[in-house]
Amino acid sequence: MDLLVDLSGSGDRTTRIYQHLLDGIASGRLPPGEKLPATRAFAAELGVARGTVATAYERLVAEGYLESRVGAGTFVSPDARPVPPPSAPAGEVQPRAVWDRLPAPVPDAPPLEFDLSVAGPDTSLFPFAVWRRLVSATLRPALQEQPVYDGSGHPRLQAEIARQLRLSRSVVTDGADVLLTAGAQQALDLLARVLLAPGDTVAVEDPGYTAVVRLYTSHGARVRGVPVDEEGLVVDALPDDARVVYVTPSHQFPTGAVMSLRRRTALLDWAAHHRAVIIEDDYDSEFRYEAKALAPLQSLDRCGRVAYVGSFSKVLMPMLRIGYVVAPRSLQPALRDAKLLTDWQGDTVTQGAMARFLAEGLLAAHLRRATRVYGTRRAALLQELSGLDDVLDCYPSAAGLHVCTRLRDQRRSDRKIAAALEQRGVGVEPLSPRYVEQRPVQGLALGFRHIDEPHIPEAVRRIGAVLRGS
């Protein structure tokens, strides 16, 4: 039998021979029982080495499409039936309907001449040389020992995070309570898997972190937006049937409000009364410029209702996917099981390097250095924005890496303003897409992570020109 195989052009010839024979079997051109040419003759016909054809044959034999009979040759397997055409048009495979109903993600501002976006820390501040040393030191024993963990993560890093949280944030924990994750987003996903059933109600800050709204919606939860004021989440507006309450009390995203002690106490009482779980996301609270931080909700919790979530990705570098959750002990076994179902044990080399980074005091040193840099940029940005007080109001904020503003003229569209600024080389984030149920406030979130101090005056001048229509 003659087989026509086109081997012209570049590419792996063995793979092309294999694919041609496989297509012939699937289409029925090579029916069950059909004898194939001997490898030597077929190779001579194609002008390739005999081993090239033999390798293709061997792969198809291993996969059950061909069978080799000693002394007789190679045949199409009797079990290799052609694939019949569908009896009716099947259409494309579709995802669950919920993925069509998810709120649209807030797009990142494109990299522009003046980047005032709110995404990610300034990676130029990260000590890359030190990190390479730590990774190298961790990698050598890791390759030799190949440790296997129970899903919680690297034991030394768990202990170092617990020590760091006890000293810097008054979090009540020890190493066994710390579950390591691939960033805060995985921590939030694991909590959703363990806590939520389809139809459960989740309360979120409104405005707030829209990635969480998308996450909970994808799990089939009913997401309710709860208003935020200068004291943080309005506890009296919480829906009675909320199973989970997601909050950012240390530095509300995006307004920057700090939840007052009165509200914190009220929220803990509410959660205990309604048997709800509070997810406390303590994102970038390490960068504080004015008032001393209040103790987190977790440290005030006496009823085991708070799961505390943090991340190094927002502090050091986005590509460092290390987050953690300190959950009530009643949830920890289920969270570990959920973690094992997703990525088993995570990146142990990166976790080991981070453990050394904490143990050597390098995180504290980095935070001191970075806070000085960010503090200078923040002061310069606020100083320049004070000259726009006829068109913008700044929300009070003592921490974090961005400033949130409100347009004086609420008839204007912050999306259109952001688009106009993009045309002028300035990247900002409109505030209105961060709302869930409340009436959107028109405003701009202005980050100072990626802009050096000398460039801030010109960036703000262009913002003012757009806002004033000049």
Secondary structure, DSSP 8 states (H G I E B T S, - for coil): --------SSS-HHHHHHHHHHHHHHHTSS-TT-B---HHHHHHHHTS-HHHHHHHHHHHHHTTSEEEETTTEEEE-TT-------SS--------THHHHS----------SEE---SS--GGGS-HHHHHHHHHHHHHHHHHH-----SS--HHHHHHHHHHHHHHH-----GGGEEEESHHHHHHHHHHHHH--TT-EEEEEES--HHHHHHHHHTT-EEEEEEEETTEE-GGGS-TTEEEEEE--SS-TTT-----HHHHHHHHHHHHHHT-EEEEE-TTTT-B-SS-----HHHH-SSS-EEEEEESTTTT-TT---EEEE--TTTHHHHHHHHHHHTTT--HHHHHHHHHHHHTTHHHHHHHHHHHHHHHHHHHHHHHHGGGTTTEEE---SBSSEEEEEES-TTS-HHHHHHHHHHTTEE-EESGGG-SSS----EEEEE-SS--GGGHHHHHHHHHHHHTT-
